[in-house]
Amino acid sequence: MFGIPESVLIFAALTIVVGLVLLAGVGLLPKATRTVARVFWCPFRRTDVTVEFEEDSFGRGRYLGVKRCTAFAPTSAVTCGKPCLYLGNLPPVRGLPKAA
């Protein structure tokens, strides 16, 4: 039938195909997010804010989007460029934030 070299090549090819199928399948899965509220000083609006962030639910703590922010009325109408997503460490509050 097959000698050792042919069977090794077939095994390697099948392993690569299965690996590529699995990687493609993971890429097609929906991204899981959760909503978290954070209170901090917004250096862009120069006020304390309460913000509802969409966060990566796999525990990396990466903010993906802003759902609500008390710097805007209504809070769901966030019209800035959402630069708070790129702050890294959120600045501590300086006073009392507005209720969401």
Backbone as a printed PyTorch tensor [residue, N CA C, xyz], in Angstrom:
tensor([[[  0.8450,  -1.1780,   0.0000],
         [  0.0000,   0.0000,   0.0000],
         [  0.8890,   1.2390,   0.0000]],

        [[  0.7890,   2.0180,   1.0590],
         [  1.6160,   3.2250,   1.1560],
         [  2.8420,   2.9160,   1.9820]],

        [[  3.9640,   3.4760,   1.5850],
         [  5.1610,   3.3700,   2.3960],
         [  5.1070,   4.4340,   3.4890]],

        [[  6.0710,   4.4310,   4.3420],
         [  6.0950,   5.3920,   5.4520],
         [  6.1280,   6.8390,   4.9490]],

        [[  6.9140,   7.2030,   3.9640],
         [  6.9430,   8.6020,   3.5250],
         [  5.5880,   9.0960,   3.0120]],

        [[  4.8640,   8.2760,   2.2340],
         [  3.5640,   8.7090,   1.7240],
         [  2.5540,   8.8890,   2.8490]],

        [[  2.5580,   7.9870,   3.8150],
         [  1.5920,   8.0960,   4.9090],
         [  1.8840,   9.3200,   5.7740]],

        [[  3.1520,   9.6590,   5.9380],
         [  3.5090,  10.8590,   6.7040],
         [  3.0270,  12.1020,   5.9670]],

        [[  3.1900,  12.1310,   4.6460],
         [  2.7200,  13.2690,   3.8590],
         [  1.2010,  13.4050,   3.9190]],

        [[  0.5010,  12.2920,   3.8280],
         [ -0.9600,  12.3270,   3.9080],
         [ -1.4010,  12.8010,   5.2880]],

        [[ -0.7690,  12.3090,   6.3370],
         [ -1.0990,  12.7440,   7.6960],
         [ -0.8410,  14.2420,   7.8700]],

        [[  0.2810,  14.7220,   7.3630],
         [  0.6130,  16.1460,   7.4750],
         [ -0.3980,  16.9970,   6.7080]],

        [[ -0.7760,  16.5570,   5.5200],
         [ -1.7460,  17.3060,   4.7230],
         [ -3.1060,  17.3490,   5.4140]],

        [[ -3.5430,  16.2180,   5.9520],
         [ -4.8250,  16.1850,   6.6620],
         [ -4.7880,  17.0420,   7.9220]],

        [[ -3.6710,  17.0410,   8.6210],
         [ -3.5300,  17.8680,   9.8200],
         [ -3.6220,  19.3490,   9.4680]],

        [[ -2.9880,  19.7400,   8.3900],
         [ -3.0430,  21.1400,   7.9520],
         [ -4.4680,  21.5210,   7.5540]],

        [[ -5.1460,  20.6570,   6.8240],
         [ -6.5210,  20.9410,   6.3990],
         [ -7.4400,  21.0750,   7.6100]],

        [[ -7.3390,  20.1630,   8.5550],
         [ -8.1720,  20.2340,   9.7620],
         [ -7.8580,  21.5050,  10.5500]],

        [[ -6.5920,  21.8550,  10.6690],
         [ -6.2090,  23.0790,  11.3750],
         [ -6.7770,  24.3230,  10.7170]],

        [[ -6.7130,  24.3970,   9.4010],
         [ -7.2650,  25.5450,   8.6840],
         [ -8.7770,  25.6300,   8.8310]],

        [[ -9.4510,  24.4970,   8.7980],
         [-10.9060,  24.4850,   8.9850],
         [-11.2650,  24.9720,  10.3850]],

        [[-10.5210,  24.5420,  11.3890],
         [-10.7900,  24.9920,  12.7590],
         [-10.5370,  26.4860,  12.9130]],

        [[ -9.4570,  26.9950,  12.3480],
         [ -9.1750,  28.4300,  12.4230],
         [-10.2470,  29.2500,  11.7180]],

        [[-10.7030,  28.7800,  10.5750],
         [-11.7640,  29.4880,   9.8620],
         [-13.0570,  29.4620,  10.6650]],

        [[-13.3420,  28.3490,  11.3110],
         [-14.5490,  28.2390,  12.1320],
         [-14.5300,  29.1770,  13.3170]],

        [[-13.3900,  29.3310,  13.9600],
         [-13.2720,  30.2490,  15.0950],
         [-13.4680,  31.6850,  14.6260]],

        [[-12.9720,  32.0140,  13.4680],
         [-13.1390,  33.3610,  12.9320],
         [-14.5750,  33.6980,  12.5940]],

        [[-15.3890,  32.6870,  12.3280],
         [-16.7900,  32.9200,  11.9860],
         [-17.7010,  33.0060,  13.2030]],

        [[-17.1980,  32.6340,  14.3750],
         [-18.0170,  32.7010,  15.5820],
         [-18.3040,  34.1540,  15.9410]],

        [[-19.4900,  34.4230,  16.4850],
         [-19.7850,  35.8000,  16.8970],
         [-18.9180,  36.2060,  18.0800]],

        [[-18.5530,  37.4730,  18.1140],
         [-17.7630,  37.9940,  19.2260],
         [-18.6710,  38.1430,  20.4440]],

        [[-18.2400,  37.6220,  21.5650],
         [-19.0140,  37.7350,  22.7960],
         [-18.5700,  38.9870,  23.5440]],

        [[-19.5360,  39.8200,  23.9100],
         [-19.2340,  41.0400,  24.6560],
         [-20.1220,  41.1130,  25.8830]],

        [[-19.7320,  41.9730,  26.7990],
         [-20.5640,  42.2530,  27.9630],
         [-20.5360,  43.7570,  28.1960]],

        [[-21.5450,  44.2550,  28.8900],
         [-21.6270,  45.6790,  29.1890],
         [-21.1510,  45.9130,  30.6100]],

        [[-20.2260,  46.8550,  30.7670],
         [-19.7120,  47.2200,  32.0880],
         [-19.8000,  48.7310,  32.2390]],

        [[-20.1200,  49.1760,  33.4440],
         [-20.1990,  50.6090,  33.7360],
         [-18.9280,  51.0400,  34.4510]],

        [[-18.3850,  52.1650,  34.0410],
         [-17.1880,  52.7250,  34.6600],
         [-17.4370,  54.2050,  34.9390]],

        [[-16.9480,  54.6610,  36.0870],
         [-17.0490,  56.0660,  36.4750],
         [-15.6350,  56.6320,  36.4810]],

        [[-15.4270,  57.7380,  35.7590],
         [-14.0880,  58.3200,  35.6670],
         [-14.1790,  59.7750,  35.2260]],

        [[-13.0490,  60.4810,  35.3320],
         [-12.9300,  61.8490,  34.8500],
         [-12.6580,  61.7970,  33.3530]],

        [[-13.5180,  62.4480,  32.5760],
         [-13.3220,  62.4880,  31.1280],
         [-12.4720,  63.7080,  30.7970]],

        [[-11.2310,  63.5030,  30.3690],
         [-10.3750,  64.6450,  30.0540],
         [-10.8000,  65.3830,  28.7840]],

        [[-11.6600,  64.7840,  27.9950],
         [-12.0950,  65.3940,  26.7430],
         [-13.2980,  66.3110,  26.9610]],

        [[-14.2090,  65.9180,  27.8720],
         [-15.3730,  66.7290,  28.2290],
         [-15.1370,  67.5240,  29.5090]],

        [[-14.0530,  67.2210,  30.1860],
         [-13.6580,  67.8810,  31.4380],
         [-14.7520,  67.8170,  32.4970]],

        [[-15.2440,  66.6030,  32.6910],
         [-16.2630,  66.3490,  33.7000],
         [-16.2060,  64.8820,  34.1110]],

        [[-16.7710,  64.5910,  35.2840],
         [-16.8980,  63.1950,  35.7020],
         [-18.0480,  62.5690,  34.9240]],

        [[-17.8590,  61.3540,  34.4750],
         [-18.8740,  60.6800,  33.6690],
         [-19.0560,  59.2410,  34.1370]],

        [[-20.2250,  58.7260,  33.8580],
         [-20.4970,  57.2950,  33.9930],
         [-20.7070,  56.7750,  32.5780]],

        [[-19.9150,  55.7990,  32.2070],
         [-19.9480,  55.2830,  30.8360],
         [-20.2460,  53.7950,  30.8710]],

        [[-21.1230,  53.3510,  29.9810],
         [-21.3580,  51.9220,  29.7730],
         [-20.5470,  51.5050,  28.5520]],

        [[-19.5340,  50.6960,  28.8070],
         [-18.6690,  50.2010,  27.7370],
         [-19.1080,  48.8080,  27.3160]],

        [[-18.9260,  48.4920,  26.0420],
         [-18.9830,  47.1090,  25.5810],
         [-17.5690,  46.5780,  25.7330]],

        [[-17.4350,  45.4970,  26.4990],
         [-16.1130,  44.9610,  26.8120],
         [-15.9750,  43.5640,  26.2340]],

        [[-14.7800,  43.2300,  25.8170],
         [-14.4670,  41.8810,  25.3600],
         [-14.7260,  40.9280,  26.5170]],

        [[-15.5940,  39.9500,  26.3290],
         [-15.9980,  39.0970,  27.4490],
         [-14.9930,  38.0010,  27.7730]],

        [[-13.8900,  37.9390,  27.0720],
         [-12.9030,  36.9170,  27.3650],
         [-11.8950,  37.3670,  28.4040]],

        [[-12.2210,  38.4300,  29.1460],
         [-11.4230,  38.8280,  30.2890],
         [-10.1950,  39.6480,  29.9890]],

        [[-10.0540,  40.1160,  28.7770],
         [ -8.8870,  40.9260,  28.4580],
         [ -9.0600,  42.3700,  28.9050]],

        [[-10.2910,  42.7550,  29.2550],
         [-10.5460,  44.1110,  29.7130],
         [-10.4520,  45.1470,  28.6100]],

        [[-10.6050,  44.7290,  27.3800],
         [-10.4970,  45.6490,  26.2480],
         [-11.8750,  46.2100,  25.9350]],

        [[-11.9700,  47.5330,  25.8840],
         [-13.2360,  48.1790,  25.5600],
         [-13.4070,  48.2270,  24.0460]],

        [[-14.5800,  47.7740,  23.5810],
         [-14.8390,  47.7040,  22.1510],
         [-15.7380,  48.8280,  21.6590]],

        [[-16.5620,  49.3710,  22.5550],
         [-17.4920,  50.4140,  22.1570],
         [-18.0810,  51.1100,  23.3660]],

        [[-18.7800,  52.2150,  23.1170],
         [-19.4550,  52.9730,  24.1710],
         [-20.9490,  52.9060,  23.8980]],

        [[-21.7240,  52.3940,  24.8550],
         [-23.1760,  52.3310,  24.7070],
         [-23.8420,  53.5990,  25.2180]],

        [[-23.4180,  54.0590,  26.4060],
         [-24.0120,  55.2400,  27.0320],
         [-22.9260,  56.0470,  27.7260]],

        [[-23.1610,  57.3630,  27.7910],
         [-22.2470,  58.2500,  28.5010],
         [-23.0540,  59.4150,  29.0560]],

        [[-22.8460,  59.7320,  30.3340],
         [-23.6190,  60.7950,  30.9730],
         [-23.1880,  62.1890,  30.5340]],

        [[-22.1740,  62.3080,  29.7020],
         [-21.7800,  63.6150,  29.1710],
         [-22.7210,  64.0670,  28.0600]],

        [[-23.6090,  63.1840,  27.6090],
         [-24.5150,  63.4940,  26.5090],
         [-25.9620,  63.3680,  26.9600]],

        [[-26.8540,  64.0950,  26.2830],
         [-28.2880,  63.9940,  26.5540],
         [-28.9910,  63.7300,  25.2260]],

        [[-29.6650,  62.6260,  25.0840],
         [-29.7460,  61.4800,  25.9890],
         [-28.4160,  60.7280,  26.0380]],

        [[-28.2800,  59.9320,  27.0700],
         [-26.9980,  59.2600,  27.3070],
         [-26.6210,  58.2810,  26.1990]],

        [[-27.6080,  57.8230,  25.4350],
         [-27.3090,  56.8690,  24.3550],
         [-26.8300,  57.5700,  23.0830]],

        [[-26.9270,  58.8950,  23.0310],
         [-26.5150,  59.6540,  21.8450],
         [-25.0690,  60.1140,  21.9850]],

        [[-24.1590,  59.1780,  21.9660],
         [-22.7340,  59.4890,  22.1060],
         [-22.2340,  59.9880,  20.7510]],

        [[-21.9060,  61.2870,  20.6950],
         [-21.5560,  61.8990,  19.4090],
         [-20.0760,  62.2310,  19.2680]],

        [[-19.2860,  61.9530,  20.2820],
         [-17.8500,  62.2120,  20.1630],
         [-17.1890,  61.0540,  19.4160]],

        [[-15.9240,  61.1470,  19.2010],
         [-15.1880,  60.0790,  18.5210],
         [-14.8320,  58.9180,  19.4320]],

        [[-15.3470,  58.9320,  20.6600],
         [-15.1130,  57.8910,  21.6640],
         [-13.6230,  57.6920,  21.9680]],

        [[-12.9090,  58.7830,  22.2190],
         [-11.4760,  58.6460,  22.5060],
         [-11.1940,  57.9460,  23.8300]],

        [[-12.1960,  57.8380,  24.7030],
         [-11.9900,  57.1450,  25.9800],
         [-11.6660,  55.6680,  25.7750]],

        [[-12.0110,  55.1270,  24.6120],
         [-11.6860,  53.7290,  24.3260],
         [-10.1780,  53.5010,  24.2790]],

        [[ -9.4210,  54.5640,  24.0470],
         [ -7.9790,  54.4380,  23.8610],
         [ -7.1740,  55.0050,  25.0230]],

        [[ -7.8420,  55.3370,  26.1330],
         [ -7.1410,  55.9280,  27.2720],
         [ -6.2330,  54.9470,  28.0040]],

        [[ -6.5620,  53.6930,  28.0010],
         [ -5.7970,  52.7260,  28.8080],
         [ -6.3140,  52.7490,  30.2280]],

        [[ -5.6410,  53.4640,  31.1060],
         [ -6.1150,  53.6240,  32.4820],
         [ -7.0490,  54.8190,  32.5410]],

        [[ -8.2590,  54.5910,  33.0510],
         [ -9.2240,  55.6760,  33.1410],
         [ -8.8820,  56.5740,  34.3210]],

        [[ -8.9020,  57.9060,  34.1360],
         [ -8.5690,  58.8250,  35.2330],
         [ -9.5900,  58.7320,  36.3640]],

        [[ -9.1630,  58.8740,  37.6180],
         [-10.1090,  58.8060,  38.7400],
         [-11.0590,  60.0020,  38.7320]],

        [[-12.2260,  59.8120,  39.3520],
         [-13.2260,  60.8840,  39.4160],
         [-12.6980,  62.0440,  40.2480]],

        [[-13.1920,  63.2390,  39.9490],
         [-12.7880,  64.4380,  40.6800],
         [-13.9330,  64.9840,  41.5200]],

        [[-15.1230,  64.5060,  41.2930],
         [-16.2950,  64.9540,  42.0410],
         [-17.3310,  63.8480,  42.0220]],

        [[-18.5900,  64.2050,  42.0580],
         [-19.6630,  63.2200,  41.9840],
         [-20.1590,  63.1240,  40.5480]],

        [[-20.1880,  61.9320,  39.9610],
         [-20.6790,  61.7900,  38.5930],
         [-22.1950,  61.8920,  38.5440]],

        [[-22.7030,  62.2520,  37.3820],
         [-24.1440,  62.2800,  37.1620],
         [-24.6560,  60.8470,  37.0900]],

        [[-25.9050,  60.6410,  37.4730],
         [-26.5000,  59.3010,  37.4050],
         [-26.7850,  58.9470,  35.9550]],

        [[-26.6290,  57.6690,  35.6240],
         [-26.8590,  57.2240,  34.2440],
         [-28.3240,  57.1180,  33.9300]]])
